[in-house]
Each structure stands twice: as C-alpha cells, then as structure tokens.
Amino acid sequence: MSQLVSLFKENLQNLPSIAGVERLEMVDAAGDVVAFIENQPGKQGSLAVYQYLLAAYGVLNAEAATYGLAIFAEHTEDARNRPGAHPNIDRLFEIQAGGASLNMRLVEK
C-alpha cells in the first residue's frame, strides 16, 4: 500500500477491491468464528481494511492491528473517544493492547 494519509477515505481508495467478497471471518485459536464483517453498506470500509490486513500480515496480530488503526485514520480517534461506536476498530485496539491474535478467512460470493 502506498503512503498512509490522515483521511480514511483517501487510504480506502488505495486498498484492493472487495467486489468478490461476501464476508471476512475471524477465527480464534480453537477454530471458532468469533466475528465477521459482511460486504454490506456501512461495513465495506472495514471489510476492505481487514481484507488488506489478511493479505499483508496473514493474521490479525498486534502489528497488523496497529497498521489497521493507521489506515482507519480519523475514525481511530473517534473510536477511542466513543467505545462501542466502531466495533471493528475496537477489536483492533483490543488486539494491539495484547489481546489474542485471530486468524482470518475470506468467504467469496
């Protein structure tokens, strides 16, 4: 990905398309799906970020979470100020702070 900027909309334009993705699933160490992001309005930006993190890191660990928070740009600060308003960003905060890493997998349309 090219240089990150301070606006999510601009960062989003540099991420790969999610056109063929139905959802992204997050799987814990026991193999259970613990969360997912569907390809639907209001979730597509998060789906694009998480899809990129899967491609770039292969796993959602602290390093990937930190980069994801940078991609979310101004939304990261909003999520920090309003816990629960952005659950997909909150998850990145949790993992960055030492929470368990998650495997991810794409479910295609």
CYANA upper distance limits for C-alpha pairs under 8 A (distance plus 0.5 A):
  1 MET  CA     14 ASN  CA      7.06
  1 MET  CA     15 LEU  CA      7.56
  2 SER  CA     14 ASN  CA      7.56
  4 LEU  CA     11 ASN  CA      6.52
  4 LEU  CA     70 ALA  CA      7.88
  4 LEU  CA     71 ILE  CA      7.11
  5 VAL  CA     10 GLU  CA      7.47
  5 VAL  CA     11 ASN  CA      6.86
  5 VAL  CA     71 ILE  CA      8.41
  5 VAL  CA     73 ALA  CA      7.89
  6 SER  CA     73 ALA  CA      5.68
  6 SER  CA     74 GLU  CA      6.98
  7 LEU  CA     11 ASN  CA      7.01
  7 LEU  CA     72 PHE  CA      8.23
  7 LEU  CA     73 ALA  CA      6.03
  7 LEU  CA     74 GLU  CA      6.62
  8 PHE  CA     12 LEU  CA      6.42
  8 PHE  CA     71 ILE  CA      6.77
  8 PHE  CA     72 PHE  CA      5.65
  8 PHE  CA     73 ALA  CA      5.62
  8 PHE  CA     74 GLU  CA      7.01
  8 PHE  CA     75 HIS  CA      7.68
  9 LYS  CA     13 GLN  CA      7.01
 10 GLU  CA     14 ASN  CA      7.61
 11 ASN  CA     15 LEU  CA      7.52
 11 ASN  CA     71 ILE  CA      6.54
 11 ASN  CA     72 PHE  CA      8.24
 12 LEU  CA     45 GLY  CA      7.37
 12 LEU  CA     48 ALA  CA      7.88
 12 LEU  CA     49 VAL  CA      8.04
 12 LEU  CA     71 ILE  CA      8.14
 15 LEU  CA     48 ALA  CA      7.02
 15 LEU  CA     49 VAL  CA      7.73
 15 LEU  CA     52 TYR  CA      7.16
 16 PRO  CA     48 ALA  CA      7.51
 16 PRO  CA     52 TYR  CA      7.53
 17 SER  CA     48 ALA  CA      7.60
 18 ILE  CA     39 ASN  CA      8.17
 18 ILE  CA     44 GLN  CA      8.25
 18 ILE  CA     47 LEU  CA      7.88
 18 ILE  CA     48 ALA  CA      6.56
 18 ILE  CA     51 GLN  CA      8.30
 20 GLY  CA    108 GLU  CA      6.20
 20 GLY  CA    109 LYS  CA      6.10
 21 VAL  CA     39 ASN  CA      7.16
 21 VAL  CA    106 LEU  CA      7.25
 21 VAL  CA    107 VAL  CA      6.59
 21 VAL  CA    108 GLU  CA      4.87
 21 VAL  CA    109 LYS  CA      6.05
 22 GLU  CA     38 GLU  CA      6.58
 22 GLU  CA     39 ASN  CA      5.88
 22 GLU  CA    106 LEU  CA      8.17
 22 GLU  CA    107 VAL  CA      6.05
 22 GLU  CA    108 GLU  CA      5.53
 22 GLU  CA    109 LYS  CA      5.39
 23 ARG  CA     36 PHE  CA      7.16
 23 ARG  CA     37 ILE  CA      5.93
 23 ARG  CA     38 GLU  CA      4.68
 23 ARG  CA     39 ASN  CA      6.06
 23 ARG  CA     47 LEU  CA      7.96
 23 ARG  CA    106 LEU  CA      6.59
 23 ARG  CA    107 VAL  CA      5.80
 23 ARG  CA    108 GLU  CA      7.50
 24 LEU  CA     36 PHE  CA      5.95
 24 LEU  CA     37 ILE  CA      5.79
 24 LEU  CA     38 GLU  CA      7.07
 24 LEU  CA     47 LEU  CA      7.36
 24 LEU  CA     50 TYR  CA      8.15
 24 LEU  CA     51 GLN  CA      7.67
 24 LEU  CA    104 MET  CA      7.27
 24 LEU  CA    105 ARG  CA      6.18
 24 LEU  CA    106 LEU  CA      5.03
 24 LEU  CA    107 VAL  CA      6.52
 25 GLU  CA     33 VAL  CA      6.85
 25 GLU  CA     34 VAL  CA      8.25
 25 GLU  CA     35 ALA  CA      6.54
 25 GLU  CA     36 PHE  CA      4.79
 25 GLU  CA     37 ILE  CA      7.14
 25 GLU  CA    104 MET  CA      6.04
 25 GLU  CA    105 ARG  CA      5.82
 25 GLU  CA    106 LEU  CA      6.85
 25 GLU  CA    107 VAL  CA      7.98
 26 MET  CA     33 VAL  CA      6.09
 26 MET  CA     34 VAL  CA      6.37
 26 MET  CA     35 ALA  CA      5.70
 26 MET  CA     36 PHE  CA      6.30
 26 MET  CA    102 LEU  CA      6.43
 26 MET  CA    103 ASN  CA      6.18
 26 MET  CA    104 MET  CA      5.03
 26 MET  CA    105 ARG  CA      7.19
 27 VAL  CA     31 GLY  CA      6.09
 27 VAL  CA     32 ASP  CA      5.79
 27 VAL  CA     33 VAL  CA      4.88
 27 VAL  CA     34 VAL  CA      6.19
 27 VAL  CA     35 ALA  CA      7.80
 27 VAL  CA    102 LEU  CA      5.99
 27 VAL  CA    103 ASN  CA      5.50
 27 VAL  CA    104 MET  CA      6.46
 27 VAL  CA    105 ARG  CA      8.42
 28 ASP  CA     32 ASP  CA      6.05
 28 ASP  CA     33 VAL  CA      7.07
 28 ASP  CA     34 VAL  CA      7.00
 28 ASP  CA    100 ALA  CA      8.37
 28 ASP  CA    101 SER  CA      7.87
 28 ASP  CA    102 LEU  CA      5.66
 28 ASP  CA    103 ASN  CA      6.89
 29 ALA  CA    102 LEU  CA      7.59
 29 ALA  CA    103 ASN  CA      8.22
 37 ILE  CA     43 LYS  CA      7.17
 37 ILE  CA     46 SER  CA      7.89
 37 ILE  CA     47 LEU  CA      6.41
 38 GLU  CA     43 LYS  CA      7.05
 38 GLU  CA     44 GLN  CA      7.98
 38 GLU  CA     47 LEU  CA      7.53
 39 ASN  CA     43 LYS  CA      6.85
 39 ASN  CA     44 GLN  CA      5.98
 39 ASN  CA     47 LEU  CA      7.22
 40 GLN  CA     44 GLN  CA      6.40
 43 LYS  CA     47 LEU  CA      6.65
 44 GLN  CA     48 ALA  CA      6.62
 45 GLY  CA     49 VAL  CA      6.85
 46 SER  CA     50 TYR  CA      6.62
 46 SER  CA     88 ASN  CA      7.18
 47 LEU  CA     51 GLN  CA      6.41
 48 ALA  CA     52 TYR  CA      6.65
 49 VAL  CA     53 LEU  CA      6.75
 49 VAL  CA     68 GLY  CA      7.07
 49 VAL  CA     71 ILE  CA      7.75
 49 VAL  CA     72 PHE  CA      8.38
 50 TYR  CA     54 LEU  CA      6.66
 50 TYR  CA     68 GLY  CA      8.00
 51 GLN  CA     55 ALA  CA      6.86
 51 GLN  CA    106 LEU  CA      8.09
 52 TYR  CA     56 ALA  CA      6.53
 53 LEU  CA     57 TYR  CA      6.08
 53 LEU  CA     58 GLY  CA      7.50
 53 LEU  CA     59 VAL  CA      7.99
 53 LEU  CA     60 LEU  CA      7.58
 53 LEU  CA     64 ALA  CA      6.61
 53 LEU  CA     68 GLY  CA      7.46
 54 LEU  CA     58 GLY  CA      5.06
 54 LEU  CA     59 VAL  CA      6.40
 54 LEU  CA     60 LEU  CA      7.59
 54 LEU  CA    104 MET  CA      6.91
 54 LEU  CA    105 ARG  CA      8.18
 57 TYR  CA     64 ALA  CA      6.70
 58 GLY  CA    103 ASN  CA      7.94
 58 GLY  CA    104 MET  CA      7.98
 59 VAL  CA     64 ALA  CA      7.90
 59 VAL  CA    101 SER  CA      7.51
 59 VAL  CA    102 LEU  CA      6.60
 59 VAL  CA    103 ASN  CA      5.43
 59 VAL  CA    104 MET  CA      6.75
 60 LEU  CA     64 ALA  CA      6.06
 60 LEU  CA     65 ALA  CA      6.86
 60 LEU  CA     95 ILE  CA      8.26
 60 LEU  CA    101 SER  CA      5.93
 60 LEU  CA    102 LEU  CA      5.55
 60 LEU  CA    103 ASN  CA      6.60
 60 LEU  CA    104 MET  CA      7.58
 61 ASN  CA     65 ALA  CA      6.51
 61 ASN  CA     95 ILE  CA      6.80
 61 ASN  CA     96 GLN  CA      7.66
 61 ASN  CA    100 ALA  CA      7.97
 61 ASN  CA    101 SER  CA      5.09
 61 ASN  CA    102 LEU  CA      7.25
 62 ALA  CA     66 THR  CA      6.62
 62 ALA  CA     92 LEU  CA      8.43
 62 ALA  CA     95 ILE  CA      6.01
 62 ALA  CA     96 GLN  CA      4.75
 62 ALA  CA     97 ALA  CA      7.81
 62 ALA  CA     98 GLY  CA      7.42
 62 ALA  CA    101 SER  CA      7.82
 63 GLU  CA     67 TYR  CA      6.96
 63 GLU  CA     96 GLN  CA      7.69
 64 ALA  CA     68 GLY  CA      6.57
 65 ALA  CA     69 LEU  CA      6.68
 65 ALA  CA     92 LEU  CA      5.30
 65 ALA  CA     93 PHE  CA      7.60
 65 ALA  CA     95 ILE  CA      6.93
 65 ALA  CA     96 GLN  CA      6.06
 66 THR  CA     70 ALA  CA      7.01
 66 THR  CA     92 LEU  CA      7.74
 66 THR  CA     93 PHE  CA      8.48
 66 THR  CA     96 GLN  CA      6.64
 67 TYR  CA     71 ILE  CA      6.87
 68 GLY  CA     72 PHE  CA      6.82
 68 GLY  CA     92 LEU  CA      7.66
 69 LEU  CA     73 ALA  CA      7.08
 69 LEU  CA     76 THR  CA      6.39
 69 LEU  CA     89 ILE  CA      7.42
 69 LEU  CA     92 LEU  CA      7.33
 69 LEU  CA     93 PHE  CA      8.36
 70 ALA  CA     76 THR  CA      8.05
 72 PHE  CA     76 THR  CA      6.16
 72 PHE  CA     89 ILE  CA      8.33
 73 ALA  CA     77 GLU  CA      8.04
 74 GLU  CA     78 ASP  CA      7.14
 75 HIS  CA     79 ALA  CA      6.56
 76 THR  CA     80 ARG  CA      6.70
 76 THR  CA     89 ILE  CA      7.18
 77 GLU  CA     81 ASN  CA      6.79
 78 ASP  CA     82 ARG  CA      6.54
 79 ALA  CA     83 PRO  CA      6.13
 79 ALA  CA     84 GLY  CA      7.87
 79 ALA  CA     85 ALA  CA      6.74
 79 ALA  CA     86 HIS  CA      6.09
 79 ALA  CA     89 ILE  CA      7.14
 79 ALA  CA     90 ASP  CA      7.31
 80 ARG  CA     90 ASP  CA      8.36
 82 ARG  CA     86 HIS  CA      8.40
 83 PRO  CA     87 PRO  CA      8.43
 83 PRO  CA     90 ASP  CA      7.42
 84 GLY  CA     90 ASP  CA      7.42
 86 HIS  CA     90 ASP  CA      6.63
 87 PRO  CA     91 ARG  CA      6.65
 88 ASN  CA     92 LEU  CA      7.27
 89 ILE  CA     93 PHE  CA      6.99
 90 ASP  CA     94 GLU  CA      6.83
 91 ARG  CA     95 ILE  CA      6.83
 92 LEU  CA     96 GLN  CA      6.44
 93 PHE  CA     97 ALA  CA      6.59
 94 GLU  CA     98 GLY  CA      7.16
 94 GLU  CA     99 GLY  CA      5.81
 95 ILE  CA     99 GLY  CA      4.61
 95 ILE  CA    100 ALA  CA      6.59
 95 ILE  CA    101 SER  CA      6.89
